[in-house]
Amino acid sequence: MDAGYYVLDATLRGVSDDGEALFEISADRIQQQPALARVALEGVTVTWADSDALPWRMTARAGTIGADWRQLELRGDVRIS
């Protein structure tokens, strides 16, 4: 069974085709779970930047990202500001 990758105290950054920052996901632990087709997150902070508005900041104890990176689910003491 392929265990996938994991990283500790990591930050992932998404950028547009023009190189503008779109989002940043920081987590205490990021672990790929190939058998479940997802990436698991622990101790998560997400910053979502939209050029037309102020950035959103979301925190949670845990979360998951679908294998296609199109959906983020947060759970456990979720806060959005």
C-alpha positions in Angstrom: 0.0 0.0 0.0 1.3 3.4 -0.9 1.4 5.6 2.1 1.9 8.8 0.1 3.9 11.8 1.3 3.8 13.8 4.5 5.4 17.1 5.6 5.5 18.9 9.0 5.1 22.6 9.5 4.6 23.3 5.9 3.0 26.1 3.8 1.5 25.6 0.3 0.8 28.5 -1.9 -1.5 28.7 -4.9 -0.9 31.3 -7.6 -2.8 32.4 -10.7 -1.4 32.1 -14.2 -0.1 35.7 -13.8 1.7 34.7 -10.6 -0.7 36.5 -8.2 -1.2 34.9 -4.9 -4.6 33.2 -4.6 -4.3 31.2 -1.4 -1.9 30.0 1.3 -2.5 26.8 3.4 -0.2 26.4 6.4 -0.5 23.2 8.5 1.3 21.5 11.3 1.1 18.3 9.3 0.1 17.6 5.7 -0.3 14.0 4.7 -1.4 12.5 1.3 -3.8 9.6 1.7 -3.9 8.0 -1.8 -6.3 5.2 -0.8 -8.8 7.8 0.2 -8.0 10.2 -2.7 -7.4 13.1 -0.4 -4.8 15.1 1.5 -5.3 15.4 5.3 -4.3 18.5 7.3 -3.7 19.1 11.0 -3.5 22.5 12.7 -4.6 24.4 9.6 -4.5 28.1 8.7 -5.8 29.2 5.3 -5.6 32.6 3.8 -7.7 33.2 0.7 -6.8 36.3 -1.3 -9.2 37.8 -3.8 -7.9 40.8 -5.7 -11.3 42.5 -5.4 -11.7 42.1 -1.6 -9.9 41.7 1.6 -8.3 38.3 2.3 -10.2 35.7 4.3 -8.3 33.9 7.1 -9.6 30.5 8.2 -8.3 28.3 11.0 -9.2 24.8 12.1 -7.9 21.8 14.0 -8.1 19.6 10.9 -9.1 19.5 7.3 -9.0 17.6 4.1 -8.4 18.5 0.4 -9.7 16.4 -2.4 -7.2 14.7 -4.6 -8.0 17.2 -7.4 -7.4 20.2 -5.0 -10.8 21.7 -5.9 -12.5 21.3 -2.5 -11.3 22.1 1.0 -13.2 20.9 4.1 -12.3 22.3 7.6 -13.4 20.8 10.9 -12.8 21.3 14.6 -13.0 24.8 16.1 -13.3 26.4 12.6 -12.9 30.2 12.7 -13.2 32.6 9.7 -12.3 36.2 9.8 
